[in-house]
Amino acid sequence: MVSSSIGNVKTHKNIGWGSLSLLLFILGLLFSVSFGKYDAIGDYILRLIRVKPWSNVNTGMHYTVFYSLAFYIPALIIGYKFKSDWGEKVGRILSTILVLSILVTLLFFVII
């Protein structure tokens, strides 16, 4: 009885819709974070469509951080909806952390 139930235990997760959670998280990160001397991908995209990525030329508030919520929030939702797929937990947890930190930061700037 025990041996047959051990054989039915799933030891790995398959790539599925929940895996998009991790992919969307990575895209949001690439969209909003600058790496070394290189601008974030979101900066290039916003400049291409003639939208300012920074509040004061290259300093001040980095608007792409807020635009990255368009990646993080769907990643969070997909991660909660498809819990049996590979990468969903990491994408869901990291997206939750970044969404909360962005919202707390926004709240902090609104209060001050």
N, CA and C atoms as a LAMMPS dump frame, in Angstrom:
ITEM: TIMESTEP
0
ITEM: NUMBER OF ATOMS
336
ITEM: BOX BOUNDS ff ff ff
-5.0000000000000000e+02 5.0000000000000000e+02
-5.0000000000000000e+02 5.0000000000000000e+02
-5.0000000000000000e+02 5.0000000000000000e+02
ITEM: ATOMS id mol type element x y z
1 1 1 N 0.829 -1.19 0
2 1 2 C 0 0 0
3 1 3 C 0.872 1.252 0
4 2 1 N 1.879 1.281 0.859
5 2 2 C 2.752 2.439 0.958
6 2 3 C 3.58 2.603 -0.307
7 3 1 N 4.092 1.517 -0.845
8 3 2 C 4.942 1.591 -2.027
9 3 3 C 4.17 2.107 -3.238
10 4 1 N 2.89 1.791 -3.363
11 4 2 C 2.117 2.27 -4.508
12 4 3 C 1.828 3.762 -4.392
13 5 1 N 1.66 4.264 -3.171
14 5 2 C 1.413 5.698 -3.01
15 5 3 C 2.689 6.503 -3.221
16 6 1 N 3.84 5.934 -2.926
17 6 2 C 5.108 6.624 -3.16
18 6 3 C 5.344 6.769 -4.657
19 7 1 N 4.935 5.809 -5.434
20 7 2 C 5.108 5.867 -6.881
21 7 3 C 4.272 6.96 -7.53
22 8 1 N 3.201 7.38 -6.88
23 8 2 C 2.322 8.397 -7.441
24 8 3 C 2.736 9.82 -7.072
25 9 1 N 3.753 9.976 -6.238
26 9 2 C 4.191 11.303 -5.807
27 9 3 C 4.914 11.984 -6.959
28 10 1 N 4.536 13.205 -7.25
29 10 2 C 5.162 13.974 -8.324
30 10 3 C 6.426 14.629 -7.783
31 11 1 N 7.558 14.392 -8.432
32 11 2 C 8.826 14.904 -7.924
33 11 3 C 9.304 16.153 -8.643
34 12 1 N 8.667 16.532 -9.714
35 12 2 C 9.063 17.742 -10.43
36 12 3 C 7.824 18.442 -10.98
37 13 1 N 8.007 19.718 -11.286
38 13 2 C 6.907 20.494 -11.849
39 13 3 C 7.163 20.715 -13.332
40 14 1 N 6.109 20.771 -14.094
41 14 2 C 6.218 21 -15.531
42 14 3 C 6.132 22.488 -15.841
43 15 1 N 6.673 22.859 -16.98
44 15 2 C 6.535 24.235 -17.449
45 15 3 C 5.107 24.399 -17.948
46 16 1 N 4.458 25.452 -17.488
47 16 2 C 3.076 25.716 -17.871
48 16 3 C 2.785 27.198 -17.745
49 17 1 N 1.515 27.53 -17.624
50 17 2 C 1.114 28.941 -17.531
51 17 3 C 1.716 29.615 -16.309
52 18 1 N 1.873 28.907 -15.226
53 18 2 C 2.451 29.473 -14.013
54 18 3 C 3.9 29.875 -14.188
55 19 1 N 4.584 29.261 -15.139
56 19 2 C 5.977 29.611 -15.421
57 19 3 C 6.096 31.033 -15.954
58 20 1 N 5.013 31.556 -16.518
59 20 2 C 5.011 32.949 -16.988
60 20 3 C 5.227 33.93 -15.84
61 21 1 N 4.894 33.522 -14.643
62 21 2 C 5.095 34.369 -13.474
63 21 3 C 6.562 34.748 -13.325
64 22 1 N 7.442 33.78 -13.421
65 22 2 C 8.874 34.039 -13.319
66 22 3 C 9.369 34.856 -14.505
67 23 1 N 8.879 34.544 -15.702
68 23 2 C 9.281 35.288 -16.895
69 23 3 C 8.849 36.75 -16.807
70 24 1 N 7.619 37.004 -16.378
71 24 2 C 7.141 38.378 -16.239
72 24 3 C 7.919 39.137 -15.166
73 25 1 N 8.271 38.447 -14.087
74 25 2 C 9.09 39.078 -13.056
75 25 3 C 10.432 39.512 -13.635
76 26 1 N 11.078 38.64 -14.389
77 26 2 C 12.378 38.967 -14.982
78 26 3 C 12.245 40.129 -15.966
79 27 1 N 11.189 40.14 -16.775
80 27 2 C 10.974 41.249 -17.705
81 27 3 C 10.753 42.563 -16.96
82 28 1 N 9.999 42.52 -15.875
83 28 2 C 9.793 43.72 -15.063
84 28 3 C 11.083 44.225 -14.463
85 29 1 N 11.923 43.31 -14.032
86 29 2 C 13.222 43.68 -13.482
87 29 3 C 14.106 44.319 -14.552
88 30 1 N 14.159 43.714 -15.723
89 30 2 C 14.946 44.283 -16.817
90 30 3 C 14.402 45.641 -17.254
91 31 1 N 13.087 45.807 -17.168
92 31 2 C 12.453 47.054 -17.572
93 31 3 C 12.797 48.195 -16.628
94 32 1 N 13.014 47.896 -15.355
95 32 2 C 13.117 48.969 -14.368
96 32 3 C 14.482 49.16 -13.728
97 33 1 N 15.391 48.215 -13.874
98 33 2 C 16.663 48.293 -13.147
99 33 3 C 17.81 48.566 -14.12
100 34 1 N 18.633 49.552 -13.776
101 34 2 C 19.831 49.851 -14.557
102 34 3 C 20.966 48.949 -14.095
103 35 1 N 21.786 48.513 -15.028
104 35 2 C 22.898 47.631 -14.719
105 35 3 C 24.207 48.338 -15.05
106 36 1 N 24.94 48.728 -13.997
107 36 2 C 26.219 49.402 -14.192
108 36 3 C 26.05 50.719 -14.928
109 37 1 N 26.796 50.885 -15.989
110 37 2 C 26.733 52.135 -16.754
111 37 3 C 25.62 52.12 -17.795
112 38 1 N 24.921 50.993 -17.922
113 38 2 C 23.867 50.857 -18.915
114 38 3 C 22.511 51.218 -18.313
115 39 1 N 21.691 51.909 -19.099
116 39 2 C 20.341 52.239 -18.66
117 39 3 C 19.464 50.988 -18.669
118 40 1 N 18.357 51.074 -17.962
119 40 2 C 17.378 49.987 -17.984
120 40 3 C 16.74 49.917 -19.367
121 41 1 N 16.284 48.742 -19.738
122 41 2 C 15.628 48.573 -21.035
123 41 3 C 14.405 49.476 -21.126
124 42 1 N 13.718 49.649 -20.004
125 42 2 C 12.553 50.531 -19.979
126 42 3 C 12.904 51.971 -20.323
127 43 1 N 14.092 52.422 -19.93
128 43 2 C 14.524 53.773 -20.28
129 43 3 C 14.609 53.94 -21.793
130 44 1 N 15.189 52.955 -22.459
131 44 2 C 15.311 53.011 -23.919
132 44 3 C 13.94 52.996 -24.587
133 45 1 N 13.054 52.147 -24.086
134 45 2 C 11.714 52.042 -24.664
135 45 3 C 10.942 53.344 -24.469
136 46 1 N 11.009 53.912 -23.269
137 46 2 C 10.289 55.159 -23.009
138 46 3 C 10.841 56.314 -23.844
139 47 1 N 12.161 56.378 -23.98
140 47 2 C 12.74 57.424 -24.826
141 47 3 C 12.333 57.241 -26.281
142 48 1 N 12.211 56 -26.715
143 48 2 C 11.799 55.709 -28.09
144 48 3 C 10.4 56.245 -28.365
145 49 1 N 9.519 56.159 -27.383
146 49 2 C 8.151 56.676 -27.567
147 49 3 C 7.998 58.09 -27.012
148 50 1 N 9.139 58.731 -26.742
149 50 2 C 9.217 60.134 -26.319
150 50 3 C 8.534 60.413 -24.978
151 51 1 N 8.768 59.507 -24.029
152 51 2 C 8.294 59.677 -22.655
153 51 3 C 9.521 59.728 -21.761
154 52 1 N 9.533 60.645 -20.795
155 52 2 C 10.685 60.784 -19.905
156 52 3 C 10.753 59.619 -18.915
157 53 1 N 11.905 58.917 -18.855
158 53 2 C 12.036 57.841 -17.865
159 53 3 C 12.398 58.357 -16.471
160 54 1 N 12.923 59.578 -16.379
161 54 2 C 13.318 60.176 -15.107
162 54 3 C 12.592 61.497 -14.926
163 55 1 N 12.364 61.884 -13.674
164 55 2 C 11.673 63.145 -13.407
165 55 3 C 12.544 64.359 -13.703
166 56 1 N 13.873 64.205 -13.655
167 56 2 C 14.783 65.329 -13.9
168 56 3 C 15.938 64.845 -14.78
169 57 1 N 15.719 64.744 -16.071
170 57 2 C 16.643 64.254 -17.092
171 57 3 C 17.171 62.857 -16.733
172 58 1 N 18.271 62.729 -16.001
173 58 2 C 18.813 61.42 -15.621
174 58 3 C 18.881 61.234 -14.111
175 59 1 N 18.174 62.024 -13.369
176 59 2 C 18.127 61.899 -11.914
177 59 3 C 16.689 62.056 -11.447
178 60 1 N 16.487 61.977 -10.163
179 60 2 C 15.152 62.142 -9.604
180 60 3 C 14.419 60.82 -9.501
181 61 1 N 13.118 60.864 -9.721
182 61 2 C 12.297 59.675 -9.619
183 61 3 C 12.368 58.897 -10.933
184 62 1 N 12.628 57.61 -10.828
185 62 2 C 12.741 56.741 -12.001
186 62 3 C 11.36 56.175 -12.308
187 63 1 N 10.711 56.713 -13.334
188 63 2 C 9.337 56.335 -13.647
189 63 3 C 9.195 54.885 -14.1
190 64 1 N 10.243 54.307 -14.661
191 64 2 C 10.125 52.926 -15.138
192 64 3 C 9.842 51.943 -14.007
193 65 1 N 10.197 52.314 -12.799
194 65 2 C 9.887 51.444 -11.657
195 65 3 C 8.369 51.284 -11.531
196 66 1 N 7.638 52.368 -11.76
197 66 2 C 6.182 52.301 -11.655
198 66 3 C 5.562 51.618 -12.865
199 67 1 N 6.155 51.809 -14.037
200 67 2 C 5.675 51.111 -15.232
201 67 3 C 5.92 49.605 -15.124
202 68 1 N 6.924 49.215 -14.366
203 68 2 C 7.226 47.792 -14.214
204 68 3 C 6.117 47.058 -13.459
205 69 1 N 5.249 47.788 -12.784
206 69 2 C 4.095 47.149 -12.132
207 69 3 C 3.212 46.43 -13.153
208 70 1 N 3.273 46.871 -14.42
209 70 2 C 2.519 46.2 -15.481
210 70 3 C 3.043 44.78 -15.713
211 71 1 N 4.254 44.489 -15.272
212 71 2 C 4.803 43.133 -15.342
213 71 3 C 4.62 42.397 -14.013
214 72 1 N 4.862 43.093 -12.904
215 72 2 C 4.846 42.448 -11.591
216 72 3 C 3.452 42.008 -11.156
217 73 1 N 2.45 42.831 -11.384
218 73 2 C 1.093 42.483 -10.942
219 73 3 C 0.549 41.266 -11.692
220 74 1 N 0.679 41.204 -13.042
221 74 2 C 0.254 39.958 -13.704
222 74 3 C 1.075 38.742 -13.26
223 75 1 N 2.366 38.939 -12.99
224 75 2 C 3.197 37.829 -12.505
225 75 3 C 2.661 37.314 -11.178
226 76 1 N 2.26 38.216 -10.324
227 76 2 C 1.707 37.859 -9.024
228 76 3 C 0.392 37.093 -9.189
229 77 1 N -0.48 37.583 -10.053
230 77 2 C -1.787 36.948 -10.276
231 77 3 C -1.621 35.557 -10.889
232 78 1 N -0.764 35.459 -11.903
233 78 2 C -0.541 34.168 -12.562
234 78 3 C 0.086 33.182 -11.579
235 79 1 N 1.004 33.662 -10.747
236 79 2 C 1.628 32.795 -9.755
237 79 3 C 0.639 32.229 -8.76
238 80 1 N -0.355 33.025 -8.374
239 80 2 C -1.376 32.53 -7.447
240 80 3 C -2.362 31.587 -8.132
241 81 1 N -2.61 31.81 -9.41
242 81 2 C -3.611 31.024 -10.114
243 81 3 C -3.097 29.635 -10.525
244 82 1 N -1.833 29.555 -10.952
245 82 2 C -1.274 28.297 -11.45
246 82 3 C -0.142 27.84 -10.536
247 83 1 N -0.488 27.259 -9.408
248 83 2 C 0.502 26.904 -8.388
249 83 3 C 1.234 25.596 -8.653
250 84 1 N 0.857 24.861 -9.669
251 84 2 C 1.499 23.565 -9.885
252 84 3 C 2.579 23.603 -10.97
253 85 1 N 2.898 24.79 -11.483
254 85 2 C 3.87 24.907 -12.574
255 85 3 C 5.226 25.344 -12.066
256 86 1 N 6.247 25.014 -12.844
257 86 2 C 7.63 25.342 -12.506
258 86 3 C 7.841 26.852 -12.526
259 87 1 N 8.487 27.394 -11.505
260 87 2 C 8.858 28.803 -11.444
261 87 3 C 7.797 29.733 -10.9
262 88 1 N 6.604 29.235 -10.682
263 88 2 C 5.521 30.118 -10.233
264 88 3 C 5.765 30.654 -8.831
265 89 1 N 6.312 29.829 -7.96
266 89 2 C 6.5 30.255 -6.572
267 89 3 C 7.542 31.354 -6.465
268 90 1 N 8.655 31.2 -7.167
269 90 2 C 9.703 32.217 -7.15
270 90 3 C 9.183 33.511 -7.756
271 91 1 N 8.518 33.413 -8.907
272 91 2 C 7.956 34.605 -9.553
273 91 3 C 6.92 35.29 -8.689
274 92 1 N 6.074 34.491 -8.046
275 92 2 C 5.018 35.046 -7.188
276 92 3 C 5.61 35.748 -5.97
277 93 1 N 6.553 35.114 -5.301
278 93 2 C 7.138 35.688 -4.084
279 93 3 C 7.926 36.949 -4.397
280 94 1 N 8.772 36.902 -5.422
281 94 2 C 9.579 38.073 -5.764
282 94 3 C 8.716 39.215 -6.281
283 95 1 N 7.68 38.904 -7.052
284 95 2 C 6.765 39.947 -7.526
285 95 3 C 6.013 40.581 -6.364
286 96 1 N 5.612 39.766 -5.403
287 96 2 C 4.927 40.292 -4.225
288 96 3 C 5.83 41.26 -3.466
289 97 1 N 7.086 40.87 -3.29
290 97 2 C 8.041 41.731 -2.576
291 97 3 C 8.214 43.058 -3.306
292 98 1 N 8.39 43.018 -4.622
293 98 2 C 8.617 44.255 -5.368
294 98 3 C 7.366 45.117 -5.456
295 99 1 N 6.197 44.512 -5.629
296 99 2 C 4.957 45.304 -5.658
297 99 3 C 4.763 46.017 -4.322
298 100 1 N 4.952 45.298 -3.229
299 100 2 C 4.796 45.919 -1.91
300 100 3 C 5.832 47.014 -1.678
301 101 1 N 7.075 46.782 -2.084
302 101 2 C 8.102 47.812 -1.878
303 101 3 C 7.845 49.036 -2.741
304 102 1 N 7.369 48.851 -3.966
305 102 2 C 7.04 50.001 -4.819
306 102 3 C 5.876 50.777 -4.224
307 103 1 N 4.852 50.085 -3.749
308 103 2 C 3.698 50.766 -3.166
309 103 3 C 4.056 51.492 -1.877
310 104 1 N 4.9 50.887 -1.048
311 104 2 C 5.342 51.552 0.189
312 104 3 C 6.172 52.784 -0.144
313 105 1 N 7.049 52.665 -1.141
314 105 2 C 7.86 53.81 -1.567
315 105 3 C 6.979 54.924 -2.099
316 106 1 N 5.994 54.57 -2.909
317 106 2 C 5.077 55.569 -3.44
318 106 3 C 4.302 56.247 -2.307
319 107 1 N 3.842 55.475 -1.365
320 107 2 C 3.136 56.024 -0.216
321 107 3 C 4.044 56.948 0.599
322 108 1 N 5.296 56.563 0.754
323 108 2 C 6.27 57.374 1.47
324 108 3 C 6.468 58.73 0.801
325 109 1 N 6.585 58.736 -0.538
326 109 2 C 6.775 59.997 -1.263
327 109 3 C 5.518 60.856 -1.252
328 110 1 N 4.35 60.232 -1.234
329 110 2 C 3.093 61.001 -1.192
330 110 3 C 2.936 61.667 0.175
331 111 1 N 3.31 60.969 1.24
332 111 2 C 3.167 61.53 2.589
333 111 3 C 4.135 62.679 2.797
334 112 1 N 5.362 62.513 2.304
335 112 2 C 6.382 63.568 2.486
336 112 3 C 6.183 64.583 1.429
